[in-house]
């Protein structure tokens, strides 16, 4: 009898772990590695969020919290949805969890059964399909190519929907591509969804404020009020406020779904840390200028790395519209030989070549469901972006 539960065989460790292990090996050997792999902003937690935690501790109010979040936390999320999207949720339509990832996990675990299908546009965040598999469902991956800026077209969504479709799992801006759907593009997808009333939508909006070049963010329940009762809108404080380690996510949605998400959480982590909620409340309800300033800084860093990668032989990339990453095609390097005679057969070979030859760490596209690409994060010091870009150009030029 196998000791481990059958569910553990439904998914595999992320391919990105291979590169991460190699990075640790090289660093242990004393090699300097330029890491363009970060998935978190490098700004400090806002001062008002830190002060809120100090005040909480001085009041000695660090106790167990309600499963779905304190009333103050849910009121802060309620304010955020109203202020940013014009969405009205009752307090019983909002839940908080230990990061947006837990919120998404709770949603799928509470609703997905054997035979249910979940549509996932690719490239996708690596955890999406595995969450669906763990819940017992079937991921239906829709490949969205660079020819359409990595965005799903309405006809692709229409084709993917079956009688078994339960959810569309949707993210904009996207990790790993930065693709950001305009209100017009969302409207076209919403028109498809209106024709299929059995399909629900769960949106991962955690990158919503990291959006560049004056673009306008929108989310499904905001664009189409008739989808309000079928949509769970998820968000968090990790990206907008650079509060990744605080682990605080939240969602607004139909009362019954939210209640069952909280029920799922009640038997796993229970309520979110009191200190994390205090910090999040301050960040969400406090001055928002800091978000705009930091986004402008990230846009500047985006431009630096984009210019470098675009000039590399064999690479091709679009200018990201949001998030923190460039998703770059390395198709022009496939089939070429490295200086030591190895053939680059896929994007994993290419990323390992960059790591071993010039000490630049990026993540292979196969981890996000689309090859041959790699993801390079522009959350790094400017000098690392310049040097890393130069070294990637050097490594590409050395291929024959």
C-alpha positions in Angstrom: 0.0 0.0 0.0 1.3 3.4 -1.0 1.9 5.6 2.1 1.0 8.8 0.3 -2.5 10.0 -0.7 -3.4 9.5 -4.4 -3.9 13.3 -4.7 -0.1 13.8 -4.4 0.3 12.1 -7.8 -1.9 14.5 -9.6 0.7 17.2 -9.9 4.5 17.5 -10.1 7.0 19.9 -8.5 7.4 23.1 -10.5 10.1 22.9 -13.2 11.4 26.2 -11.9 12.8 24.3 -8.9 15.5 22.8 -11.1 16.9 26.2 -11.8 16.5 27.3 -8.2 18.5 24.3 -7.0 21.3 25.1 -9.5 21.4 28.7 -8.3 21.9 27.5 -4.8 24.7 25.2 -5.9 26.5 28.0 -7.8 26.2 30.4 -4.9 27.6 27.8 -2.6 30.6 27.6 -4.9 31.1 31.3 -4.5 29.6 32.4 -7.9 27.9 35.8 -8.1 24.4 35.2 -9.6 22.3 38.0 -10.9 18.8 36.9 -10.0 16.1 38.1 -12.4 13.6 35.7 -10.8 12.0 37.7 -8.0 8.3 37.6 -7.7 8.1 40.4 -5.1 8.6 44.1 -5.1 11.7 45.3 -3.3 10.2 48.3 -1.7 9.7 48.4 2.1 6.4 48.0 3.8 4.7 51.4 4.0 5.4 53.3 7.2 1.7 53.6 8.2 1.3 49.9 7.9 4.3 49.3 10.2 3.0 51.9 12.7 -0.4 50.2 12.8 1.3 47.0 13.9 3.2 48.8 16.6 0.0 50.4 17.8 -1.7 47.0 17.9 1.0 45.4 20.0 1.0 48.3 22.4 -2.8 47.8 22.8 -2.0 44.1 23.3 -4.7 43.1 20.8 -2.9 40.1 19.3 -5.5 37.4 19.7 -7.2 34.8 17.5 -9.1 36.5 14.7 -12.4 35.6 13.1 -12.1 33.0 10.3 -13.2 35.3 7.5 -11.2 38.3 8.9 -11.8 41.0 11.5 -14.7 43.4 10.8 -12.2 46.2 10.3 -10.3 44.1 7.7 -13.5 43.3 5.8 -14.5 46.9 6.0 -11.2 47.9 4.5 -11.7 45.4 1.7 -15.2 46.7 1.2 -13.8 50.2 0.9 -11.2 49.1 -1.6 -13.7 47.4 -3.9 -16.0 50.4 -3.8 -13.2 53.0 -4.2 -11.3 51.2 -7.0 -14.0 49.4 -8.9 -17.4 50.7 -7.8 -18.3 47.2 -6.5 -20.6 47.0 -3.5 -20.1 43.9 -1.2 -21.8 43.3 2.1 -19.4 42.2 5.0 -20.8 38.7 4.6 -19.6 38.7 1.0 -16.0 39.3 1.9 -13.3 37.0 3.3 -9.7 37.3 4.2 -7.0 34.7 4.0 -3.2 34.1 4.4 -2.3 35.6 1.0 -4.2 35.7 -2.3 -2.9 32.2 -3.0 -4.9 30.8 -0.1 -8.0 32.7 -1.2 -7.8 31.1 -4.6 -7.1 27.7 -3.1 -10.1 28.0 -0.8 -12.3 29.0 -3.7 -11.4 26.0 -5.8 -11.4 23.5 -2.9 -14.8 24.6 -1.8 -16.4 24.4 -5.3 -14.6 22.0 -7.6 -15.5 18.3 -7.8 -14.4 15.4 -9.9 -15.3 16.1 -13.5 -15.4 19.9 -13.2 -13.4 21.8 -15.7 -11.5 25.1 -15.0 -10.4 27.2 -17.9 -6.9 28.6 -17.5 -5.3 31.0 -20.1 -1.7 30.2 -20.7 0.9 31.5 -19.9 -0.4 31.1 -16.3 1.0 31.4 -12.8 2.4 28.0 -12.1 0.1 27.2 -9.2 -3.2 27.5 -11.0 -3.4 24.1 -12.7 -2.0 22.3 -9.7 -4.7 23.9 -7.4 -7.4 22.6 -9.8 -5.9 19.1 -9.9 -5.6 19.0 -6.1 -9.3 19.9 -5.9 -10.1 17.0 -8.1 -10.9 19.1 -11.2 -9.5 19.2 -14.7 -7.5 22.2 -15.9 -8.4 23.2 -19.5 -5.4 25.2 -20.6 -6.0 27.7 -23.4 -2.7 28.7 -25.1 -2.5 32.5 -25.7 0.4 33.3 -28.0 2.7 36.3 -28.4 0.9 37.1 -31.7 -2.0 38.3 -29.5 0.1 39.8 -26.7 -0.5 36.6 -24.7 -4.2 37.4 -24.3 -7.1 35.1 -24.7 -9.5 35.9 -27.6 -13.2 35.6 -27.2 -13.4 32.8 -29.8 -10.8 30.8 -27.7 -12.9 31.2 -24.6 -16.0 30.1 -26.5 -14.3 27.0 -27.8 -13.0 26.0 -24.4 -16.3 26.1 -22.6 -18.2 22.8 -22.2 -21.1 21.6 -20.1 -18.6 20.7 -17.5 -16.9 24.1 -17.2 -17.3 25.5 -13.7 -14.7 28.3 -13.6 -12.7 30.6 -15.7 -9.5 31.4 -13.7 -8.3 34.8 -14.9 -5.5 37.2 -14.1 -4.8 40.7 -15.4 -2.1 42.0 -15.3 -0.6 38.5 -15.8 2.2 36.7 -14.1 4.4 35.9 -16.1 3.7 38.1 -19.2 2.4 41.4 -17.8 -0.4 41.2 -20.3 -3.2 43.5 -19.2 -6.7 43.3 -20.6 -8.3 46.7 -21.5 -12.0 47.3 -20.6 -12.8 46.7 -24.2 -11.0 43.3 -24.3 -12.7 42.3 -21.0 -16.1 43.4 -22.4 -15.6 41.0 -25.4 -14.9 38.1 -23.0 -17.8 39.0 -20.8 -20.1 38.8 -23.8 -19.0 35.1 -24.2 -19.6 34.4 -20.5 -23.1 35.8 -20.6 -24.0 33.2 -23.1 -22.9 30.4 -20.6 -24.6 31.0 -17.3 -23.2 27.9 -15.7 -19.6 29.3 -15.9 -18.3 31.2 -12.9 -15.2 33.6 -12.9 -12.5 33.8 -10.3 -10.2 36.7 -10.9 -6.7 37.1 -9.5 -6.3 40.9 -9.5 -3.2 41.1 -7.2 -1.2 43.0 -9.8 -3.9 45.5 -10.5 -2.0 48.6 -9.4 1.3 47.6 -11.2 0.0 48.8 -14.6 2.0 51.0 -16.9 1.9 53.7 -19.6 -1.4 55.2 -18.3 -3.5 52.1 -18.9 -6.8 51.6 -17.2 -7.4 48.6 -15.0 -10.8 46.8 -14.9 -12.2 43.6 -13.5 -15.1 41.4 -14.7 -17.7 42.2 -12.0 -17.0 45.9 -12.7 -17.2 45.7 -16.5 -20.4 43.6 -16.6 -22.8 43.8 -13.6 -24.7 40.8 -14.9 -21.6 38.7 -14.0 -21.5 40.0 -10.4 -23.3 37.0 -9.0 -21.0 34.6 -10.8 -17.7 36.3 -10.0 -15.2 35.9 -7.0 -12.9 38.9 -7.2 -9.6 38.2 -5.4 -6.8 40.6 -4.4 -4.2 41.2 -1.7 -1.6 43.6 -0.4 1.5 41.7 -1.5 2.2 43.5 -4.8 0.6 46.9 -4.6 2.0 47.7 -1.2 5.1 45.4 -1.3 3.9 43.4 1.6 4.6 39.9 0.4 5.7 38.4 3.8 2.6 39.7 5.6 0.5 37.1 3.8 -2.8 38.9 3.5 -5.3 38.3 0.7 -9.0 38.9 0.4 -12.0 38.3 -1.9 -15.5 39.6 -2.6 -18.1 37.5 -4.1 -21.5 35.7 -3.8 -22.4 35.1 -0.2 -22.7 31.3 -0.4 -19.4 30.9 -2.1 -17.6 33.2 0.3 -19.2 31.3 3.3 -17.9 28.0 2.0 -14.4 29.5 1.3 -14.4 30.5 5.0 -15.6 27.1 6.0 -12.7 25.5 4.1 -10.3 27.9 5.9 -11.7 27.1 9.3 -10.3 23.6 9.1 -6.9 24.6 7.7 -5.2 27.9 8.9 -8.2 29.5 10.7 -8.1 33.3 10.9 -5.4 35.4 9.5 -2.7 36.8 11.8 -3.9 39.8 13.7 -0.7 41.8 12.9 -1.1 41.1 9.2 -4.6 42.4 9.2 -3.7 45.5 11.1 -0.9 46.3 8.6 -3.2 45.6 5.6 -6.0 47.8 6.9 -3.6 50.7 7.2 -2.2 50.2 3.7 -5.6 49.9 2.0 -7.2 52.8 3.8 -4.2 55.1 4.0 -2.7 57.4 1.4 -2.3 55.8 -2.0 0.3 58.1 -3.6 3.0 55.7 -2.6 1.5 53.0 -4.9 1.6 55.3 -7.9 5.2 56.4 -7.1 6.4 52.8 -6.8 4.7 51.8 -10.0 6.4 54.6 -11.9 9.7 53.3 -10.5 8.9 49.8 -11.8 8.0 51.1 -15.2 11.4 52.8 -15.4 13.1 49.5 -14.5 10.9 47.6 -17.0 12.2 49.9 -19.8 15.8 49.2 -18.8 15.5 45.5 -19.0 13.3 45.5 -22.1 15.8 47.5 -24.0 18.6 45.0 -23.1 16.6 41.9 -23.9 15.2 43.3 -27.2 18.8 43.8 -28.4 19.9 40.2 -27.7 20.4 37.9 -30.7 17.7 35.2 -30.9 15.4 36.8 -28.4 12.0 38.5 -29.0 9.8 40.1 -26.4 6.8 42.5 -26.1 6.8 45.5 -23.8 4.9 44.3 -20.6 1.8 46.3 -19.9 1.8 45.5 -16.1 3.1 43.3 -13.3 6.9 42.8 -12.8 8.1 40.5 -15.6 9.1 40.3 -19.2 8.1 37.0 -20.9 10.7 36.7 -23.6 10.8 34.3 -26.5 14.1 32.4 -26.9 12.9 30.6 -30.1 15.8 32.1 -32.0 18.3 30.2 -29.8 16.7 26.7 -30.1 18.9 24.3 -32.1 22.1 26.4 -31.6 25.2 25.2 -29.9 26.8 26.6 -26.8 30.6 27.3 -26.8 31.2 23.9 -25.2 29.2 22.1 -27.9 25.8 21.5 -26.1 22.6 21.9 -28.2 19.9 24.3 -26.9 16.9 22.0 -27.3 14.3 23.9 -25.2 13.7 26.9 -22.9 15.0 24.9 -19.9 18.3 24.3 -21.7 18.5 28.0 -22.5 17.9 29.2 -18.9 20.4 26.7 -17.6 22.9 27.9 -20.2 22.4 31.5 -19.0 22.9 30.4 -15.4 26.0 28.3 -16.0 27.7 30.5 -18.6 27.1 34.1 -17.4 25.5 33.7 -14.0 22.1 35.1 -14.8 19.0 33.4 -13.3 15.7 33.5 -15.1 12.7 31.1 -15.1 11.9 28.8 -18.1 8.6 29.3 -19.8 7.5 25.7 -19.5 6.9 26.4 -15.8 4.1 28.8 -17.0 2.6 26.6 -19.7 4.2 28.1 -22.8 7.5 27.4 -24.5 10.1 28.4 -25.7 10.1 31.4 -23.5 11.6 32.6 -20.2 10.5 35.0 -17.5 12.8 37.8 -16.4 11.8 39.9 -13.5 12.7 43.6 -13.5 12.5 43.8 -9.7 16.2 44.1 -9.2 18.6 47.0 -8.7 19.2 49.0 -11.8 22.8 48.0 -12.0 21.8 44.4 -11.9 19.3 44.9 -14.7 21.9 46.6 -16.9 24.6 44.0 -16.1 22.2 41.1 -16.4 20.9 42.3 -19.7 24.5 42.8 -21.0 25.4 39.3 -19.9 22.4 37.8 -21.6 23.3 39.6 -24.8 26.9 38.2 -24.5 25.6 34.6 -23.9 23.2 34.8 -26.9 26.0 36.2 -29.2 28.2 33.2 -28.2 25.7 30.6 -29.6 26.5 29.1 -33.0 
